Amino acid sequence: MAKVASVLKEEITRLARKEIKTETESLKKASAQYRSEIAALKRRLTDLEKQLSHALKAAAQGAAVKPVPESESKIRFTVKGFKSLRQKLGLTAGEIGILLDVPASTIYNWEGESSKPKAPQMERLAKLRTMGKREAMKMLESLAPQN
């Protein structure tokens, strides 16, 4: 009889652990999402604080306040995203370099994480992200004779 009781106790413990795991899984996902949202809000807050301090300094000096464009802060560069964009468009490093007005060696440096694109290239890259394969090829054909 003691054997049945211990087996029953082990089975109850196993099922309880399983239930707890399923219940806590959704909580873990939600907390991870909340943490990322909090981090994004903190970044936004620091950007706004910087803008405010610049505006206050400019106002103290009597200069006109120049707002920072919202689009600059939204453009991000990741190597993985850049490689997938290049594959999606079916372009070589040289071809995407022509579209972004940089040499192929710069593209390899970006993909090798030894450098990152500057603001003008980031703007062109953002435009390139909105294009499809055909549109990129047409643009490449129109730019190729010029270079």
C-alpha positions in Angstrom: 0.0 0.0 0.0 2.9 2.4 0.7 4.1 1.8 -2.8 0.8 2.9 -4.3 0.8 6.0 -2.1 4.4 7.0 -3.2 3.6 6.5 -6.9 0.4 8.5 -6.5 2.3 11.3 -4.7 5.0 11.3 -7.5 2.3 11.5 -10.2 0.5 14.4 -8.5 3.8 16.2 -8.1 4.6 15.7 -11.8 1.2 16.9 -12.9 1.5 19.9 -10.6 4.9 20.8 -12.1 3.5 20.5 -15.6 0.5 22.7 -14.8 2.8 25.3 -13.1 5.1 25.3 -16.1 2.2 26.0 -18.6 0.8 28.8 -16.4 4.2 30.5 -15.9 5.1 30.3 -19.6 2.6 33.0 -20.6 3.8 35.1 -17.7 7.4 34.8 -18.9 6.5 35.9 -22.4 4.5 38.8 -21.2 7.3 40.0 -18.8 9.8 39.8 -21.7 7.5 41.9 -23.9 7.1 44.4 -21.0 10.9 44.6 -20.5 11.4 45.4 -24.2 8.7 48.0 -24.2 10.2 49.6 -21.1 13.6 49.7 -22.7 12.1 51.4 -25.8 10.4 53.9 -23.6 13.6 54.6 -21.8 15.4 55.2 -25.1 12.6 57.5 -26.2 12.8 59.4 -22.9 16.5 60.0 -23.2 16.1 61.2 -26.8 13.4 63.6 -25.6 15.5 64.8 -22.7 18.3 65.5 -25.1 16.0 67.4 -27.4 14.7 69.4 -24.5 18.1 70.4 -23.3 19.1 71.4 -26.8 16.0 73.5 -27.1 16.6 75.1 -23.7 20.1 76.0 -24.7 19.0 77.4 -28.0 16.2 79.4 -26.4 18.7 80.8 -23.9 21.0 81.9 -26.8 18.1 83.3 -28.7 18.5 81.0 -31.6 15.7 79.3 -33.5 14.8 75.8 -32.2 15.6 73.1 -34.8 13.5 70.0 -34.2 15.2 66.6 -34.7 13.5 64.7 -37.5 11.6 61.7 -36.2 12.7 59.5 -39.2 16.4 59.7 -38.2 15.8 57.9 -34.9 13.7 55.2 -36.5 16.3 53.9 -39.0 18.3 51.0 -37.7 21.0 48.9 -39.2 21.6 45.3 -38.4 24.0 43.0 -40.3 21.4 40.2 -40.4 18.7 42.5 -41.8 21.1 43.9 -44.4 22.1 40.5 -45.6 18.5 39.3 -45.8 17.6 42.5 -47.7 20.4 41.8 -50.2 19.3 38.2 -50.6 15.7 39.2 -51.0 16.6 41.7 -53.7 19.0 39.2 -55.3 21.8 41.7 -55.5 25.6 41.3 -55.2 27.7 43.5 -53.0 28.7 45.6 -56.0 25.2 46.0 -57.2 23.8 47.1 -53.8 26.8 49.3 -53.5 25.8 51.1 -56.7 22.3 51.6 -55.4 23.6 53.0 -52.1 26.5 55.0 -53.8 29.3 53.2 -51.9 32.0 50.8 -53.1 31.6 47.0 -52.8 34.3 46.9 -50.2 32.2 49.1 -47.9 29.3 46.6 -48.2 31.7 43.8 -47.2 32.8 45.9 -44.2 29.2 46.5 -43.2 28.5 42.8 -43.4 31.7 41.9 -41.6 30.7 44.4 -38.8 33.9 46.4 -39.1 32.0 49.5 -40.0 28.4 50.9 -40.1 26.6 53.0 -42.6 26.5 56.8 -42.1 23.4 58.9 -42.2 23.2 59.5 -46.0 23.6 55.7 -46.6 21.0 54.9 -43.9 18.5 57.1 -45.7 19.2 55.4 -49.1 19.0 52.0 -47.3 15.6 52.9 -45.8 14.4 53.7 -49.3 15.8 50.4 -50.6 14.0 48.5 -47.9 10.7 49.6 -49.4 11.5 48.4 -52.9 10.9 45.1 -54.5 13.2 43.1 -56.6 12.0 44.5 -60.0 12.0 48.0 -58.7 15.6 47.6 -57.4 16.7 46.1 -60.8 15.2 49.0 -62.7 16.9 51.5 -60.5 20.2 49.6 -60.9 19.8 49.6 -64.7 19.2 53.4 -64.6 22.2 54.0 -62.4 24.6 51.6 -64.0 25.4 53.7 -67.2 26.2 56.7 -65.0 28.9 54.9 -62.9 
